[in-house]
Amino acid sequence: MRLVFRYQAMQDIVDFALSVLRERSPVGTGNDKHPGLYRDSHTVFLNGHVVQGADVSAFRPGDQINISNPVPYARKIEIGRLTMSVPPHVYEDSALIVAGRYGNRASVKFTFMPVRFGGVAAFAAFSKQIRPGRRMSEKARQDWLSRQPALEIRAR
């Protein structure tokens, strides 16, 4: 008789990914109106839906977990386009750390995903910014403006 037990450990992976992201996140100074807002706003998605309290117990094989940040300046932090000095590539570097620890159990990669709520939605709706050198429809422009850095996690 052969007993096969498949241990997914997705909650362990998500908890570790969130701790790495929070550890690597810049925190404002005393002059900042919302110090720690970026660090505290990392959000977990299961199949595109926000999960409360980062609880991914509903995860099933084939599902996708994403972690992203809905603050409008998250993309600027990621690519290093802020006027202040903060370390860039928070999500990209975190993906490598999480993959290094859990790469045998899950596929972890850095990507950008649309986040259509919170400050990002308001920014995309009212920003006049356009992608340099491109013509785009209003829908394409809003989609581009709402894309935030993210970790994509899938079970192996």
PANU-792818 format. One record per residue (C-alpha): x, y, z; residue number from 1. Coordinates in pm, whole numbers. Example, Ala and Ser with C-alpha at 12.3 -4.5 7.8 and 13.67 -1.06 7.14 Angstrom:
2
      px      py      pz    k
    1230    -450     780    1
    1367    -106     714    2
END
This chain:
156
      px      py      pz    k
       0       0       0    1
     133     341     -99    2
      26     661      77    3
      75     990    -105    4
      39    1314      85    5
      55    1642    -104    6
     144    1927     127    7
      82    2257     -50    8
     207    2498     221    9
      73    2795      29   10
      -9    2983     350   11
     354    2942     462   12
     474    3079     127   13
     237    3377     138   14
     330    3458     499   15
     700    3444     414   16
     651    3656      99   17
     461    3921     297   18
     731    3930     565   19
    1002    3974     300   20
     804    4250     126   21
     742    4432     454   22
    1105    4401     556   23
    1225    4543     223   24
     960    4820     205   25
    1062    5181     256   26
     898    5363     547   27
     851    5739     548   28
    1004    5976     799   29
     838    6189    1064   30
     751    6450     799   31
     555    6195     595   32
     175    6222     629   33
     139    5843     620   34
     462    5676     735   35
     449    5304     671   36
     152    5320     431   37
     339    5140     151   38
     478    4876     389   39
     136    4808     540   40
     -58    4802     209   41
      72    4480      51   42
    -245    4295     -52   43
    -301    3925    -125   44
    -521    3815    -416   45
    -648    3463    -481   46
    -754    3419    -844   47
    -785    3797    -880   48
    -995    3854    -567   49
    -865    4022    -250   50
    -847    3786      46   51
    -899    3917     398   52
    -613    3882     641   53
    -391    3716     376   54
    -580    3389     437   55
    -532    3160     136   56
    -687    2851     295   57
    -931    2836       0   58
    -636    2771    -235   59
    -677    2470    -465   60
    -432    2321    -717   61
    -433    2535   -1031   62
    -520    2856    -844   63
    -302    3166    -862   64
    -198    3389    -574   65
     -79    3744    -634   66
      57    3994    -387   67
      54    4358    -493   68
      28    4707    -347   69
    -260    4950    -422   70
     -78    5273    -333   71
     -33    5488    -645   72
     344    5527    -603   73
     421    5151    -573   74
     526    5132    -938   75
     754    5433    -895   76
     918    5268    -594   77
     964    4946    -794   78
    1133    5108   -1093   79
    1321    5371    -892   80
    1146    5683   -1022   81
    1095    5870    -696   82
    1268    6196    -614   83
    1353    6065    -268   84
    1611    5799    -207   85
    1443    5463    -150   86
    1576    5126    -262   87
    1402    5018    -585   88
    1296    4668    -694   89
    1115    4571    -373   90
     894    4316    -550   91
    1151    4197    -802   92
    1412    4124    -534   93
    1150    3970    -303   94
    1045    3729    -579   95
    1402    3600    -596   96
    1420    3555    -218   97
    1085    3372    -196   98
    1168    3154    -499   99
    1503    3070    -344  100
    1334    2941     -32  101
    1018    2780    -178  102
    1111    2724    -543  103
    1075    2349    -508  104
     710    2386    -396  105
     590    2690    -590  106
     663    2897    -895  107
     726    3253    -779  108
     779    3532   -1028  109
     779    3908   -1047  110
     520    4068   -1274  111
     286    4366   -1302  112
     -88    4326   -1249  113
    -383    4564   -1273  114
    -507    4684    -935  115
    -835    4868    -982  116
    -921    4994    -635  117
    -788    5233    -375  118
    -544    5507    -461  119
    -441    5341    -788  120
    -795    5357    -930  121
    -826    5725    -838  122
    -484    5799    -986  123
    -565    5617   -1312  124
    -902    5791   -1342  125
    -770    6145   -1301  126
    -411    6131   -1424  127
    -333    6295   -1757  128
     -13    6091   -1785  129
      42    5897   -2106  130
     296    5634   -2198  131
     591    5810   -2366  132
     603    5769   -2744  133
     272    5583   -2763  134
     -79    5655   -2872  135
    -336    5467   -2674  136
    -706    5454   -2611  137
    -847    5576   -2281  138
    -907    5214   -2171  139
    -549    5115   -2256  140
    -414    5423   -2076  141
    -614    5345   -1760  142
    -500    4982   -1773  143
    -138    5092   -1807  144
    -174    5339   -1518  145
    -331    5078   -1288  146
     -61    4811   -1337  147
     128    4761   -1014  148
     430    4543    -927  149
     327    4201    -802  150
     443    3857    -701  151
     271    3572    -882  152
     268    3243    -691  153
     151    2910    -832  154
     187    2564    -680  155
     419    2321    -855  156
END
